[in-house]
Amino acid sequence: MIERSGSWPFDAPRNLAVVTVRQVVDRTLPILLVVHDAEDGGWQFLTGLAFEVADGMLVCLEEIVELDASVELADLPEGHEATRTHVGAPWQRRAE
């Protein structure tokens, strides 16, 4: 069941598994790159930096929103990505 309400902007369930890295989850680095995959509609919330495969994690979409509510990119089309230079900067969107 897809949950969408005034407080939940995504057309995906809160428990959707999304890709991120340990540095985002432990809050040592911010989310500066968001990818909405064209192939499967999956989401990636990354730092924009290179990372080790061992740092990759699957977490619930809701956890990402709780970590950083400024990822207000629910309307990002599949096959697009958004980047920003720092938290608080505007998101720049483009096709992958």
C-alpha positions in Angstrom: 0.0 0.0 0.0 1.4 3.4 -1.0 0.9 5.9 1.7 0.5 9.6 0.7 -0.6 12.2 3.1 0.1 15.9 3.8 3.1 14.9 5.9 4.4 12.2 3.5 5.2 13.6 0.1 6.6 10.4 -1.6 4.5 8.2 -3.9 6.3 5.3 -2.2 5.8 3.6 1.1 7.7 4.8 4.1 9.4 1.4 4.4 10.7 1.4 0.8 14.3 0.2 0.8 16.7 2.8 -0.6 20.4 2.9 -1.1 22.7 5.1 1.0 26.0 4.9 2.7 27.1 4.6 6.3 28.4 8.2 6.4 24.9 9.5 5.8 23.3 7.2 8.4 25.9 8.1 11.1 25.6 11.8 10.0 29.3 12.3 9.3 28.5 13.5 5.8 25.4 15.1 4.3 23.2 14.0 1.5 24.4 16.0 -1.6 23.3 13.6 -4.4 19.9 12.0 -4.9 19.2 9.6 -7.8 15.8 8.3 -8.8 16.8 5.3 -11.0 15.3 4.9 -14.5 15.6 1.1 -14.5 13.7 0.2 -11.4 12.4 3.4 -9.9 14.7 2.9 -6.9 16.2 5.8 -4.9 19.8 6.5 -3.9 20.7 9.1 -1.2 24.4 9.7 -1.4 27.1 12.1 -0.4 28.4 12.8 -3.9 31.8 11.5 -3.0 33.4 8.1 -3.9 32.7 5.4 -1.3 33.7 1.9 -0.5 31.2 -0.8 -1.3 31.4 -1.9 2.3 29.9 1.5 3.3 26.8 0.9 1.2 23.5 0.4 3.1 19.8 -0.3 2.5 17.6 1.7 4.8 13.9 2.7 4.7 12.9 5.9 2.9 11.4 7.1 6.1 14.7 6.9 7.8 16.3 9.1 5.1 13.6 11.7 5.5 14.1 11.6 9.3 17.8 12.1 8.9 17.4 15.0 6.5 14.0 16.5 5.8 15.5 18.8 3.2 15.5 15.9 0.7 12.1 17.2 -0.5 12.6 15.6 -3.9 9.5 13.3 -4.1 8.7 14.8 -7.5 12.1 14.0 -8.9 11.2 11.9 -12.1 12.7 8.5 -12.6 16.0 8.8 -14.6 16.9 12.1 -12.9 19.2 13.1 -10.2 19.6 16.2 -8.0 22.7 17.6 -6.5 23.5 20.5 -4.1 26.8 21.9 -2.9 25.9 21.9 0.8 22.9 21.4 3.1 20.6 24.4 2.7 21.7 25.0 -0.9 19.1 24.7 -3.7 18.9 21.3 -5.4 20.0 21.3 -9.1 18.0 18.7 -11.1 19.0 17.0 -14.3 18.5 13.8 -16.3 21.0 11.1 -15.5 
